[in-house]
Amino acid sequence: MYQHHNWQGALLDYPVSKVVCVGSNYAKHIKEMGSATPEEPVLFIKPETALCDLRQPLVLPEGLGSVHHEVELAVLIGSTLRQATEEHVLKGIAGYGVALDLTLRDLQAKMKKAGQPWEKAKGFDNACPISGFIPAAEFHGDPQNTSLSLKINGEVRQQGTTADMIHRIVPLIAYMSRFFTLKAGDVILTGTPEGVGRCTAVTSWRSASTAWRSLPACCKRYLPPFGRQNLHRRARLVIRCTLNWQRRTLR
């Protein structure tokens, strides 16, 4: 069962709850998806059962079409936010991490075409692999100017900076709190840069930061839904997600 933990692996005293996400928050990603830029943030929710630890194995859903990766900055909420001001939001952020918004892309396309919500394509079990969190007090630098990247077998597939967000982190969370009460332990996903793509049946994830310090090495193995036998015969992809940060020196 998933539990929130810090970048060193120590468990955090926050309950596991919902994941509130925003879609279409990077202009280049909007362009690659052939979508229009929304006037207001496009919000959707993943249930707590979507959360999973990057260090644990995962089985992809069976018979539901292609699964795409979307690397995102994740924000851990540390106190209740309801109709919050930006000042309250800043005080309510407990930490930052990196997450994958896994998406059943074929299913999402059908739902978009039918004008239906995305939850089935976004909120399935284990649809949100997530790293440990860097406490906000230790995050030296600007979360709104932090680079994100995702590599597959050493090849960069996604690379961007949070500076390119259309809806910035703090105003976005304040906006979310107008519609959903955010509680301690909730996670916010802030959107993905361009370069999203398909995951294969057997995939190994590594999540790490690449600046001053590193998050513990975490591997995510995606196993084919038809069973674990004969895995040695199938190609294995190594996917590395990075969130650049520096640790603040506490006095």
N, C-alpha and C positions, 0 to 999 in steps of 0.2 A: 504494500500500500504506500502511495506517495506521501512524503512529508517534506515541507519546506526545509531547506538547509542553506548554510552560508557557503562561500566559495572554498572554504577549507573542509567542508563536509560535515560540520557540526549542525545538529538539528536546531531549528529556530522555533520559538514558542509562539507560533501563529497557526491558527486552524487553516485547513485547506478548504477553499471555497471556490467561487466562480472565477472565470477568466473573461474579462470584458475586452473586446477587440475592436479595432478600427480597420476598415478596408479602404483601399484607394487613398493612401496617405503619402505616396511618393509619385511625382508627376511622370517619371520615366516608367514606373510600373504600370500606371494607368494607361500609358501609351502602348506598352507591349501587350496589354490585355484587351486593347481595342475598346476601352471604356471612356465615358465622358467624366470630366472632373466634377464631383458632386459639390453642391453649394454648402452643404453641412456634412459633418463627419458621418460616415456610414458605420453604424455600430452593430455588433452581434456578440453573442455570448457562447462560450464553451463551458460545459458543466465541469464540475470538479473531477469527474471520471475521465476527462480528457487529459488531465495532468499526469505526467510520468517523469521519472528520473532518467536523465541522459545516461546514467551509469548502468541501467538495467536493460535486459533484452526486451524486444518488442516484436509481436507478430502483426504483420500488415492485415487489414481487413480483406476478406475473401469475396471475390465476385462483384466488387463495387467500382471497378474501373481504375484508372490511373491515380496515383497518389503523388502530389507535387510538394516540394519543399519551399518554405518561405521563412527566411531568417529574420528575426525581429528583436528589438530591444524590449525587454520585459521589465516591468516596474512592480515591486511588491508594496502593497498598501499596509501601513502600520497602525492606522486609527480610522474610526468611522468618518466618512465624508458624505454629507448630504447637502445638496444645494451649496456646495463649498465655494469659497472664494479662492483665488489663486494663492493667496497667502496661506490659507488653511491647507491647500493641496501640498505646498512645499513642506509644511510641517508634518504632513501625513504620509510622506513617502519613506518607506523603511529601507529599501534597497533596490539595486539594479542587477539584471542578469541578461542572459541571451536565451531565446526560445525559438522553437520551430512551430510555425502555424501550418501543420500538415493539412492538405486539402484534397478531397476527392474531386479532381478537376472535371472529369466527365459529368459527374453528378451535379456539380455546381453549375456547369454550363446549361444543363437541362433545366435546373431550377430557375436560373436567371431568365431563360427563354420563356418559361411559364409564369414569370413574375412571382415566384415563391421565395420564401426566406431560405437562407443558406445553411441552417443549423445541421441538417443531416450531412452536408458535405464538409462541415468545419468542426462539428462537436462530437464526432465518434470517439469511442474509447481509445485512449493513448494518442490523441490528435495534437497534443501539446507537450512534446519532450522539452524539458527545461533544465537549465543549469542551476548551480548554487547561486545565491545572491551576494552581491557586494554591498555591505551596509552603506547607506547614504552618507554617513559620517566619514567613511573611509574612501569615498569616491572623489578623488582629487581631479578637478577639471570640470568640464561642462558636459553633462549628459546630452545636451542639445547640440553638441558638436563632437560626436563620438563616432568612430568608424565601425562598420559592421561588414563582415565578409563571410562567404561560404565557399569552400573549395571541394571539388570532387577529384580524387586521385591527383591532387596537386594543381588541378586546373581551376582557376577562379570562375565560379558560376554566378555568384552574387557579390557585389561590392558596392557600398554606399556609405553615406554619412547621415546621422540623425539631423544634421543641419539642413538637409533637403526635405524634411517633413513639411507637408502642407499645413497640418494642424499640429502645433507644437505641444510638447509633452504636458506642461502644466495647464495651459488653457484647455487642452483636450480632456484631461482628467476632471477638471472643473465642469466641463460640458457633460461628461458622462454622469457626474453626480447629480445633475438635474433630473435624470431619468431613472437611475439606479442608485440606491444607497450602497456605497462602497464600504466594506467592512475590513477590519484587520485580517490579513491572510488572502484577500482578493489579489488577483494578478491582472495587470493591464498589459496588453500587447499593442504596440504603437505603430504597426504597419511594416511593410517589407519593401526594400528597394528592388530595382529591376533584376532580372536574371532568374526568375523562378523556373523550375523545371521538374521533370519526372524523377521519382525514386524507383530503383529497381528492387526486385524481390529480396535480395540479400545485400544489405547496406550496413556499413560500419560508420558511426558518427564519432567525431571527436569535438569536444567543446573546450575552448580555452580562450584566455585573454592573451594578448601578444605584446603588451607594453611592460609596465614596471613589474608586474607580478603575473603569475599564471593561475587560472582556476585548475583544480585537480583534473588530470587526464580522465576523460569520461568517454566510454565507447557505447554506441547504440548499435545493436545488431538487429537488422530487419530480416526476419525469417519468412520463407514463403508460406502462404496459408495452407498449402497442401501437405505440410509436414516438414520435419527437419532432416529427413534422410537425404543422403547424397549431396550434402551441402558443399563438399569438396569439389564437386563437378561444376558448380555455378560460380560466376564471376562475383567478386566481392569489391564493392566500391568503398573507399575511405573518404568520408565527408568531414570536413573540419569547419566549424563555425567559430568566428572570433569576434570578441568585443574588446576594443582597446580601452584601457583605463590606467590610472595611476593611483596608488594607495596614498591617502592623506596621512601624514604623520600626526598621531594623536598625542597631545600633551596633557 
